[in-house]
Amino acid sequence: MMQYSFEESGALKIPSYEEMQDLDKDTVIIAFTNGQLDDGMPYYAYIAIKPSRYQEFYQMTKNRQTMIMGEYGTILMCGKEFNPPEDVVKQMRDDYGFDSEYEAKLRQDVEKQRGEFSAKQENNRVGGIVSMLKGGNNTDEVKLDITPKDDDGPQAVELKQPVNLDNQKDHKRVLDIVGFLKKKKPE
């Protein structure tokens, strides 16, 4: 499985143009497109596109803009029908490993890794909260003394069990305490 990098926001980190140009030396992205030519004639095409040109190609095809396909890469196979014949599909699969479901699989893979990234970020965030609550000591016991201005609430919150961040209940306990702290914080 390919490993992806994410921004703090969870957005996929896109390689820089320079990194893409470096990939151009020995990599192509094989893309399939179909539609209508200017004269109304249907077409399909498989194109080997340099990575540095792929984003522009993708936007052009997504928006159904007119383009000269050869400017984006090498046309591997094409025809004047909307869908390729089965023998062409088979040849693309056999010769180039082309998988018509690849984009969907790729998106699924990215979403799975984004979920793992987000879970790790959340664990780090809650871990930071737990460390803050422990006051930096290495004990498994957390005791919070909260003295609200008025005496209408608990005077202390104690979390005296070890906190396991992989456990959803512990996660919730820590977040509940933080929520309590925000409500009862002395002014």
C-alpha positions in Angstrom: 0.0 0.0 0.0 1.3 3.4 -0.9 1.8 5.8 2.0 0.3 9.3 1.8 1.2 12.4 3.7 -1.4 14.8 5.1 -1.4 18.4 6.2 -2.4 19.2 9.8 -5.9 20.0 8.5 -6.2 16.4 7.1 -5.9 17.6 3.5 -3.7 15.3 1.3 -0.2 16.8 0.8 0.3 17.2 -3.0 3.8 16.9 -4.2 5.4 20.2 -5.3 5.8 20.9 -9.0 9.5 20.3 -8.7 8.9 16.9 -7.1 6.4 16.1 -10.0 9.0 17.1 -12.6 11.5 14.8 -10.9 8.9 12.0 -11.3 8.5 12.8 -15.0 11.9 11.2 -15.6 10.7 7.7 -15.1 7.0 7.7 -14.3 3.8 8.2 -16.2 0.2 8.1 -15.1 -2.0 6.2 -17.5 -5.4 7.9 -17.8 -8.6 7.1 -19.6 -10.9 9.7 -21.0 -13.8 9.7 -23.3 -16.2 12.3 -24.7 -17.0 14.0 -28.0 -14.7 15.7 -30.4 -15.5 19.2 -31.7 -17.4 17.6 -34.7 -19.6 15.7 -32.3 -17.9 12.3 -33.0 -17.4 10.2 -29.8 -13.9 9.2 -28.7 -12.1 7.2 -26.1 -8.4 7.5 -25.3 -5.8 6.0 -23.0 -3.0 8.5 -22.4 0.4 8.1 -20.7 0.7 11.5 -18.9 3.7 12.9 -17.1 3.0 13.5 -13.4 3.7 17.2 -13.7 1.0 17.6 -16.3 -1.6 15.3 -14.7 -3.4 17.9 -12.5 -4.0 20.2 -15.4 -5.1 17.2 -17.6 -7.5 16.1 -14.9 -9.1 19.5 -14.5 -9.5 19.8 -18.3 -11.2 16.5 -18.6 -13.3 17.0 -15.5 -14.6 20.3 -16.8 -14.9 18.8 -20.3 -12.8 21.6 -21.8 -11.3 21.3 -25.3 -7.7 20.2 -25.3 -5.1 18.7 -27.5 -4.5 15.4 -25.7 -1.0 14.9 -27.3 0.2 18.0 -25.3 -0.3 16.1 -22.1 1.4 12.9 -22.9 1.5 9.9 -25.3 -1.7 8.5 -26.6 -1.4 4.8 -26.1 -4.8 3.7 -27.6 -7.8 5.6 -28.9 -10.9 5.1 -31.0 -13.9 6.8 -32.4 -16.5 5.4 -30.0 -17.4 6.4 -26.5 -16.3 3.2 -24.8 -13.3 1.1 -25.8 -14.0 -2.4 -27.2 -13.3 -5.3 -24.8 -10.1 -6.4 -26.7 -8.7 -2.8 -26.1 -9.6 -2.9 -22.4 -7.9 -6.3 -22.1 -4.8 -5.2 -24.0 -4.5 -2.1 -21.7 -4.8 -4.3 -18.7 -2.3 -6.9 -20.0 0.3 -4.4 -21.4 0.1 -1.6 -18.8 -1.8 -3.1 -15.8 -4.5 -0.5 -16.4 -7.4 -0.9 -13.9 -10.6 1.0 -14.6 -11.4 0.9 -10.8 -8.0 2.2 -9.8 -9.1 5.8 -9.0 -11.9 4.5 -6.8 -9.5 2.2 -5.0 -7.0 5.0 -4.6 -9.6 7.3 -3.1 -10.6 4.5 -0.7 -7.0 4.0 0.3 -6.5 7.7 0.8 -9.6 8.0 2.9 -8.6 5.0 5.1 -5.1 6.5 5.7 -6.7 10.0 6.3 -8.9 8.3 9.0 -5.9 6.7 10.6 -4.0 10.1 10.4 -7.0 11.8 12.1 -7.3 9.2 14.8 -3.5 9.5 15.5 -3.9 13.3 15.7 -6.8 13.0 18.1 -4.8 10.5 20.3 -1.9 13.0 20.3 -4.3 15.8 21.3 -5.9 13.8 24.1 -2.5 12.6 25.1 -1.4 16.2 25.4 -4.5 17.0 27.5 -3.7 14.0 29.8 -0.1 15.1 30.2 -1.3 18.6 31.0 -3.7 17.2 33.6 -1.0 15.1 35.1 1.1 18.2 35.4 3.9 16.5 33.6 4.5 13.8 36.2 4.7 10.1 35.1 2.0 8.8 37.4 -1.2 7.2 36.2 -3.2 9.3 38.6 -4.7 12.6 37.7 -6.2 14.9 40.2 -7.7 18.2 39.3 -8.6 20.8 41.9 -11.1 23.2 40.6 -12.4 26.0 42.8 -15.2 27.8 41.1 -16.0 31.4 42.3 -19.4 30.3 43.5 -19.8 27.1 45.5 -22.4 25.4 43.3 -20.3 22.6 41.9 -17.8 20.0 42.7 -14.6 21.3 44.3 -12.4 18.7 42.6 -12.4 16.3 39.7 -10.3 13.1 40.1 -9.2 10.6 37.5 -7.4 8.0 39.5 -7.2 5.2 36.9 -4.6 4.8 34.2 -5.6 6.5 31.0 -5.5 4.3 27.9 -5.9 6.5 24.8 -6.8 3.5 22.7 -9.9 3.0 24.9 -12.9 5.0 23.7 -14.2 5.3 27.3 -11.0 6.8 28.5 -10.9 9.1 25.6 -14.4 10.3 26.5 -13.6 10.7 30.1 -10.7 13.0 29.3 -12.8 15.0 26.9 -15.6 15.2 29.5 -13.1 16.6 32.1 -11.9 19.1 29.6 -15.5 20.2 28.9 -16.1 20.4 32.7 -12.9 22.6 33.1 -14.1 25.0 30.4 -17.5 25.4 32.1 -16.1 25.7 35.6 -12.9 27.7 35.0 -12.6 30.5 37.5 -12.8 34.0 36.1 
